[in-house]
Amino acid sequence: MTTTEPTLIPLPALAPAQHKAQLWADDSQQVFAVVMGDRVPDLSARLAEADVIDHDCLLPGALEPDLQRRAPYLVHLKRESAFTDWLLFEASAGLGPWGVLVCSPAKRLFLRSHLRGLLQARIPGGQQIALDWMDPQILQILLPLFDAAALSAFMGPVQSYVIAGTDHWFTASLNLGQLQSRSVPLAKAA
């Protein structure tokens, strides 16, 4: 008997508005962005003027101005907001990988605490290192490497991670202890 690889059925492309609608499709989930300050020029100024629910620096304590400028921020997004649209569509196209979207039912401060705990990792020799998990390239490499227990701990209160790209959106979630990921093409404007 021979075995064959499952045939993957390509997912249909979705328009930008459809991708955005999927983020808010579940009323029990809130949508956050983890934005890397070193990838978004003048992020602090943008956040000061942004129409968002709230935002926090993921690095704890008082920071030197340069570190504060480069730090990642947790931003609680509003569905209908100029900042949200800019981040999802313009920043992704103009700045490249700026960070990751997080869908979670958790309150912002609880989620912030969990995400802060992910900023350090212990490597096999026992040494602790800084981990920029919110970098889309690192996140996509990292998630499949986890065993079930490590994946569950990493996900914590996060329902899904979403990476808004220029040609597709990538989603990773935990389902029955298994990583489920999918890449949905972004429809090009006609």
C-alpha positions in Angstrom: 0.0 0.0 0.0 1.3 3.4 -0.8 0.6 6.6 1.0 0.1 9.9 -0.7 0.5 13.4 0.6 -2.8 15.2 1.2 -3.7 17.5 -1.5 -3.8 21.1 -0.3 -6.6 23.1 -1.7 -5.6 26.7 -2.3 -7.5 29.2 -0.2 -9.3 31.9 -2.2 -7.9 35.4 -2.0 -9.6 37.8 0.2 -9.9 41.6 -0.2 -8.3 43.7 2.5 -11.7 44.6 4.0 -12.5 40.8 4.3 -9.2 40.1 6.1 -9.9 42.9 8.5 -13.5 41.7 9.0 -12.2 38.3 10.0 -10.2 39.8 12.8 -13.3 41.1 14.5 -15.6 38.1 13.5 -15.7 36.7 17.0 -17.3 39.1 19.5 -15.5 37.3 22.4 -12.1 38.3 21.0 -10.3 41.6 21.1 -7.7 42.6 18.5 -4.3 43.9 19.5 -1.2 44.7 17.6 2.3 44.2 18.8 4.2 46.9 16.9 8.0 46.9 16.8 9.1 50.5 17.4 12.3 49.9 15.5 10.3 49.2 12.4 7.8 52.0 12.6 9.3 55.5 12.5 7.9 57.9 15.1 5.7 55.2 16.7 5.4 57.0 20.0 4.1 60.1 18.2 1.7 58.1 16.1 0.3 56.3 19.2 -0.1 59.6 21.1 -2.5 60.8 18.3 -4.0 57.4 17.4 -7.6 56.5 17.7 -7.0 53.3 19.7 -8.5 51.9 22.9 -5.1 51.9 24.7 -1.4 51.1 24.3 1.5 50.0 26.5 5.2 49.5 26.0 6.1 45.8 26.3 9.4 46.6 28.0 8.7 47.3 31.7 10.0 50.2 33.7 11.4 53.6 32.8 13.3 53.5 29.6 16.0 55.6 28.1 14.5 57.6 25.1 16.3 55.6 22.5 15.2 52.2 23.9 11.7 53.6 24.3 11.7 54.6 20.6 12.8 51.1 19.5 10.6 49.1 22.0 7.6 46.9 21.0 4.2 48.3 22.0 1.0 46.4 22.6 -1.8 48.4 21.0 -5.5 47.6 21.6 -7.1 48.3 18.2 -10.5 49.7 17.4 -12.2 48.1 14.4 -13.1 51.5 12.8 -10.0 53.6 13.2 -7.7 55.4 10.9 -4.7 54.0 12.8 -6.0 50.5 12.5 -6.5 50.9 8.7 -3.1 52.5 8.4 -1.4 49.7 10.3 -3.2 46.9 8.5 -2.9 48.2 5.0 -0.5 51.1 4.5 2.2 50.1 7.1 2.3 46.6 5.9 2.8 47.7 2.3 5.2 50.6 3.0 7.2 49.5 6.0 7.3 45.8 5.6 7.0 43.5 8.6 6.1 45.8 11.5 4.9 43.2 14.0 2.0 40.9 14.6 -1.7 41.0 15.4 -3.0 39.2 18.5 -6.6 38.0 18.9 -7.4 37.3 22.5 -10.3 37.3 25.0 -8.0 38.5 27.7 -7.9 41.9 29.3 -5.1 44.1 28.1 -3.0 44.1 31.3 -3.2 40.3 31.6 -2.2 39.9 27.9 0.6 42.5 28.4 2.0 40.5 31.3 1.9 37.2 29.2 3.6 38.9 26.2 6.2 40.5 28.4 7.1 37.0 29.6 7.8 35.9 26.1 10.6 38.5 25.6 13.2 36.2 27.1 14.0 32.6 26.1 16.3 30.0 27.7 18.5 28.2 25.1 19.6 24.6 25.6 22.9 25.7 27.4 20.7 27.4 30.1 21.6 31.0 29.0 18.7 33.5 28.7 18.5 35.5 25.5 16.2 38.3 24.3 13.6 37.0 21.9 12.0 39.2 19.3 9.1 36.8 18.8 6.9 39.6 17.4 9.1 39.8 14.3 6.9 38.0 11.7 9.8 36.0 10.3 10.9 34.8 13.7 7.4 33.9 14.8 6.7 31.8 11.7 10.0 29.9 12.2 9.5 29.6 16.0 5.9 28.3 16.3 6.4 24.9 14.4 9.4 24.1 16.6 7.4 24.0 19.9 6.2 20.7 21.3 2.5 20.7 22.6 3.4 21.9 26.1 5.7 24.7 24.9 3.2 25.8 22.3 0.4 25.9 24.9 2.6 28.0 27.2 3.6 30.3 24.4 0.0 30.9 23.2 -1.3 31.4 26.8 -4.4 33.7 26.5 -3.8 34.3 22.8 -6.4 32.8 20.5 -4.4 33.5 17.3 -1.5 35.4 15.9 -2.0 37.1 12.6 0.6 38.6 10.3 -0.7 41.1 7.8 1.4 40.9 4.7 1.5 42.5 1.3 0.5 39.4 -0.7 -1.1 37.2 2.0 -2.1 37.1 5.6 -0.8 34.4 7.9 -2.7 33.1 10.9 -1.5 30.7 13.6 -3.8 29.3 16.3 -3.9 26.4 18.8 -6.6 23.8 18.2 -6.8 20.7 20.5 -3.1 21.1 21.4 -2.0 21.3 17.7 -0.7 24.3 15.8 -3.0 25.3 13.0 -1.6 27.8 10.5 -2.9 29.1 7.2 -1.9 31.6 4.7 -4.7 33.4 2.9 -3.8 35.4 -0.3 -4.6 39.1 -0.4 -6.7 40.0 -3.4 -5.1 42.7 -5.5 -7.2 45.7 -6.4 -8.6 45.6 -10.0 
